[in-house]
Amino acid sequence: MKHRGRHRRRRRGAALRAALAGAALALTATATIVSASQATVAEDPGALKPLTSAADTARLQLQENLVPRRSLDRLAEAMGGTVGVADVLADTDHVLRPAAACGSGDRDSLPVVPATTEAYCWDPTDTLTDDWRPASVTTSSDADDDGLWGANRVVLAGWTHSAGGPAASRGLARVAVVDDNDPAHPSYSWVLLTVPSVDGRTYRGLTSQIAGMAWYENKLLVTTAPGSAEALYVYDLNRIQRTSVLSARIGRVPGGWSADGFRYVMPAVGSYRFTSGACSESGAPCPSALAVDRGTAPDSLVLGEWTPAGGDRRARLWRYAFDEDPRHAGALATDAAGRADAVEAYRTEASEIRGVLSYRPPGATASQWYVGHLPGAMDGHGSLWRQDRRGARAARCGSDASHRCWAENTGSLSYAPDTGEVWSVSGRMLFSVPLRSIDASLG
């Protein structure tokens, strides 16, 4: 059964938000906000430069590849059927702690400017080692315009396993399905992302950095590892499946189905490849950030590219339209051959992009882009810039008036139009910040 939210929007109480913000976020840094025009040339990513030539836009074309429906159905039947997000939320076994109950190291990873309104650290069982790290986030406000999935307000956070630790887990990707119905007591369960075999008789773990993740209608799109033949993998939130054996193996095992100890798996239903080939310095981009933009017509998927600091290669920001045909729900708009073309594209001087948003204020004629990226050393707090065709602006903070005011080890961005919040992850926390506060911090 498909669960789409069609319920009245739920507004959180001002008193609860104030309590969460006040208890969680007594940050010690003193912020001085100035225009990014005062930034050094090396820091300021400058104005966005439109890409309009056929040679530039052709490199952004995607080819859709779908897993055969019969293979997905065979796998689901063998595993005892599918479950949905509501089933996973009813079975949560981990708890998020409010910032006031988190360690100082966790709280120090939050943005210095602006202050967050909701902030949580993860269950201690998930942070005993650095083998798994959070990198991406998306919410039910991306999935549906009333902010709910069925009757639930949900946050999805994508985690990636490092190259170290247990061999069976290396490079895997998992998603925390967070019950955010009560912001004072959020909880979550894990779902391992997998890739089914062509015949649907088993599956393997997805090995991906999932630096970017976007939930639209019933589909979840995630980025893959740089250099992968696939640019994006596609998942169906209505095709979550239960495992029956808790072991380190992945796939069909004696006695049932296993997923490296996880109780739920979600098999990919498709993928997108660049028609110009795997990402490279001279060809197709390496997507590092995804977000849904519900301010365009039709709604669209925005992407940002990872490029190294100090290099000659300039990152690209671009978007694809989502398909409005209900028979192709949650997927990108494609032509008869299954190809999706970018409908807007830019170059930016920002490097090491870890988050991207696009938002068009009411009455505006063009969208503003928000780009979060790491410092050159990939250590410490990152920066969050608002860019358009005229220039870029960011906040300053601390005694050195640095632009490194955003989260530490910053992750992807997700905007919730129904609440006005921007969700993100640091290396240690899940948090949200009002978009209006971000704009106000820019001076």
Solvent accessible surface area in square Angstrom, and as a share of the most:
residue,aa,sasa,rsa
1,M,194,0.86
2,K,84,0.36
3,H,49,0.22
4,R,73,0.27
5,G,0,0.00
6,R,148,0.54
7,H,93,0.42
8,R,216,0.79
9,R,115,0.42
10,R,108,0.39
11,R,153,0.56
12,R,38,0.14
13,G,42,0.40
14,A,85,0.66
15,A,83,0.64
16,L,58,0.29
17,R,47,0.17
18,A,65,0.51
19,A,62,0.48
20,L,19,0.09
21,A,28,0.21
22,G,57,0.55
23,A,66,0.51
24,A,4,0.03
25,L,18,0.09
26,A,92,0.72
27,L,51,0.25
28,T,138,0.80
29,A,46,0.36
30,T,108,0.63
31,A,41,0.32
32,T,76,0.44
33,I,61,0.31
34,V,32,0.18
35,S,24,0.15
36,A,0,0.00
37,S,93,0.60
38,Q,113,0.50
39,A,16,0.12
40,T,80,0.46
41,V,145,0.83
42,A,105,0.81
43,E,69,0.31
44,D,39,0.20
45,P,4,0.02
46,G,22,0.21
47,A,27,0.21
48,L,5,0.02
49,K,115,0.49
50,P,59,0.37
51,L,22,0.11
52,T,119,0.69
53,S,54,0.35
54,A,81,0.63
55,A,66,0.51
56,D,33,0.17
57,T,44,0.25
58,A,60,0.46
59,R,78,0.29
60,L,0,0.00
61,Q,38,0.17
62,L,1,0.01
63,Q,52,0.23
64,E,24,0.11
65,N,61,0.31
66,L,117,0.58
67,V,34,0.20
68,P,48,0.30
69,R,167,0.61
70,R,185,0.67
71,S,5,0.03
72,L,8,0.04
73,D,61,0.32
74,R,104,0.38
75,L,1,0.00
76,A,10,0.08
77,E,146,0.65
78,A,51,0.40
79,M,19,0.09
80,G,73,0.70
81,G,29,0.28
82,T,61,0.35
83,V,17,0.10
84,G,7,0.06
85,V,1,0.01
86,A,40,0.31
87,D,58,0.30
88,V,0,0.00
89,L,13,0.07
90,A,94,0.73
91,D,54,0.28
92,T,40,0.23
93,D,78,0.40
94,H,31,0.14
95,V,84,0.49
96,L,3,0.01
97,R,73,0.27
98,P,49,0.31
99,A,0,0.00
100,A,57,0.44
101,A,60,0.46
102,C,7,0.04
103,G,41,0.39
104,S,71,0.46
105,G,36,0.35
106,D,19,0.10
107,R,70,0.26
108,D,88,0.46
109,S,0,0.00
110,L,1,0.01
111,P,0,0.00
112,V,31,0.18
113,V,17,0.10
114,P,15,0.10
115,A,61,0.47
116,T,1,0.01
117,T,24,0.14
118,E,1,0.00
119,A,2,0.02
120,Y,1,0.00
121,C,2,0.01
122,W,2,0.01
123,D,21,0.11
124,P,65,0.41
125,T,91,0.53
126,D,18,0.09
127,T,66,0.38
128,L,142,0.71
129,T,84,0.49
130,D,106,0.55
131,D,33,0.17
132,W,33,0.11
133,R,88,0.32
134,P,8,0.05
135,A,11,0.08
136,S,0,0.00
137,V,0,0.00
138,T,1,0.00
139,T,5,0.03
140,S,0,0.00
141,S,3,0.02
142,D,4,0.02
143,A,0,0.00
144,D,0,0.00
145,D,79,0.41
146,D,14,0.07
147,G,0,0.00
148,L,0,0.00
149,W,4,0.01
150,G,12,0.12
151,A,48,0.38
152,N,29,0.15
153,R,17,0.06
154,V,0,0.00
155,V,2,0.01
156,L,1,0.00
157,A,0,0.00
158,G,0,0.00
159,W,1,0.00
160,T,22,0.13
161,H,7,0.03
162,S,45,0.29
163,A,90,0.70
164,G,34,0.32
165,G,34,0.32
166,P,84,0.53
167,A,75,0.58
168,A,48,0.37
169,S,9,0.06
170,R,119,0.44
171,G,22,0.21
172,L,6,0.03
173,A,0,0.00
174,R,13,0.05
175,V,1,0.00
176,A,0,0.00
177,V,3,0.02
178,V,1,0.01
179,D,33,0.17
180,D,3,0.01
181,N,56,0.29
182,D,66,0.34
183,P,8,0.05
184,A,34,0.26
185,H,139,0.62
186,P,1,0.01
187,S,23,0.15
188,Y,0,0.00
189,S,0,0.00
190,W,16,0.06
191,V,0,0.00
192,L,0,0.00
193,L,0,0.00
194,T,0,0.00
195,V,19,0.11
196,P,12,0.08
197,S,34,0.22
198,V,130,0.75
199,D,62,0.32
200,G,0,0.00
201,R,129,0.47
202,T,50,0.29
203,Y,7,0.03
204,R,122,0.45
205,G,8,0.08
206,L,4,0.02
207,T,77,0.45
208,S,4,0.02
209,Q,91,0.40
210,I,0,0.00
211,A,14,0.11
212,G,0,0.00
213,M,1,0.01
214,A,0,0.00
215,W,0,0.00
216,Y,16,0.06
217,E,26,0.12
218,N,12,0.06
219,K,32,0.14
220,L,0,0.00
221,L,1,0.00
222,V,0,0.00
223,T,1,0.01
224,T,15,0.08
225,A,37,0.29
226,P,81,0.51
227,G,47,0.45
228,S,39,0.25
229,A,55,0.43
230,E,22,0.10
231,A,7,0.05
232,L,1,0.00
233,Y,25,0.09
234,V,9,0.05
235,Y,0,0.00
236,D,17,0.09
237,L,1,0.01
238,N,27,0.14
239,R,27,0.10
240,I,0,0.00
241,Q,1,0.00
242,R,118,0.43
243,T,20,0.12
244,S,78,0.50
245,V,40,0.23
246,L,124,0.62
247,S,38,0.24
248,A,60,0.47
249,R,141,0.51
250,I,46,0.23
251,G,1,0.01
252,R,130,0.48
253,V,12,0.07
254,P,111,0.70
255,G,79,0.76
256,G,18,0.17
257,W,15,0.05
258,S,0,0.00
259,A,0,0.00
260,D,23,0.12
261,G,39,0.38
262,F,23,0.10
263,R,73,0.27
264,Y,2,0.01
265,V,0,0.00
266,M,3,0.01
267,P,1,0.01
268,A,1,0.01
269,V,14,0.08
270,G,3,0.03
271,S,9,0.06
272,Y,2,0.01
273,R,110,0.40
274,F,13,0.05
275,T,67,0.39
276,S,59,0.38
277,G,34,0.32
278,A,48,0.37
279,C,22,0.13
280,S,50,0.32
281,E,142,0.64
282,S,94,0.61
283,G,15,0.14
284,A,0,0.00
285,P,0,0.00
286,C,16,0.10
287,P,19,0.12
288,S,6,0.04
289,A,0,0.00
290,L,0,0.00
291,A,3,0.02
292,V,9,0.05
293,D,6,0.03
294,R,55,0.20
295,G,47,0.45
296,T,31,0.18
297,A,104,0.81
298,P,46,0.29
299,D,25,0.13
300,S,2,0.01
301,L,0,0.00
302,V,0,0.00
303,L,1,0.01
304,G,0,0.00
305,E,0,0.00
306,W,69,0.24
307,T,1,0.01
308,P,72,0.45
309,A,45,0.35
310,G,89,0.86
311,G,29,0.28
312,D,139,0.72
313,R,48,0.17
314,R,93,0.34
315,A,0,0.00
316,R,7,0.02
317,L,0,0.00
318,W,0,0.00
319,R,8,0.03
320,Y,1,0.01
321,A,17,0.14
322,F,2,0.01
323,D,29,0.15
324,E,139,0.62
325,D,44,0.23
326,P,115,0.73
327,R,217,0.79
328,H,41,0.18
329,A,16,0.12
330,G,0,0.00
331,A,8,0.06
332,L,0,0.00
333,A,41,0.32
334,T,39,0.23
335,D,63,0.33
336,A,120,0.93
337,A,53,0.41
338,G,13,0.13
339,R,96,0.35
340,A,1,0.00
341,D,81,0.42
342,A,19,0.15
343,V,93,0.54
344,E,48,0.22
345,A,7,0.05
346,Y,11,0.04
347,R,65,0.24
348,T,3,0.02
349,E,78,0.35
350,A,4,0.03
351,S,25,0.16
352,E,8,0.03
353,I,0,0.00
354,R,37,0.14
355,G,0,0.00
356,V,0,0.00
357,L,5,0.03
358,S,8,0.05
359,Y,51,0.19
360,R,100,0.37
361,P,38,0.24
362,P,127,0.80
363,G,87,0.84
364,A,41,0.32
365,T,129,0.75
366,A,60,0.46
367,S,11,0.07
368,Q,35,0.16
369,W,2,0.01
370,Y,2,0.01
371,V,0,0.00
372,G,0,0.00
373,H,26,0.11
374,L,7,0.04
375,P,15,0.10
376,G,53,0.51
377,A,85,0.66
378,M,101,0.45
379,D,96,0.50
380,G,17,0.16
381,H,32,0.14
382,G,0,0.00
383,S,8,0.05
384,L,17,0.08
385,W,2,0.01
386,R,47,0.17
387,Q,0,0.00
388,D,29,0.15
389,R,152,0.55
390,R,210,0.77
391,G,22,0.21
392,A,11,0.08
393,R,78,0.28
394,A,1,0.00
395,A,8,0.06
396,R,32,0.12
397,C,7,0.04
398,G,23,0.22
399,S,131,0.84
400,D,108,0.56
401,A,33,0.26
402,S,23,0.15
403,H,5,0.02
404,R,104,0.38
405,C,4,0.03
406,W,3,0.01
407,A,0,0.00
408,E,46,0.21
409,N,42,0.22
410,T,0,0.00
411,G,1,0.01
412,S,0,0.00
413,L,1,0.01
414,S,2,0.01
415,Y,30,0.11
416,A,2,0.02
417,P,65,0.41
418,D,5,0.02
419,T,27,0.16
420,G,17,0.16
421,E,5,0.02
422,V,0,0.00
423,W,8,0.03
424,S,0,0.00
425,V,0,0.00
426,S,0,0.00
427,G,9,0.09
428,R,110,0.40
429,M,0,0.00
430,L,1,0.00
431,F,0,0.00
432,S,0,0.00
433,V,0,0.00
434,P,10,0.06
435,L,10,0.05
436,R,175,0.64
437,S,33,0.21
438,I,4,0.02
439,D,42,0.22
440,A,77,0.59
441,S,10,0.06
442,L,3,0.02
443,G,72,0.69
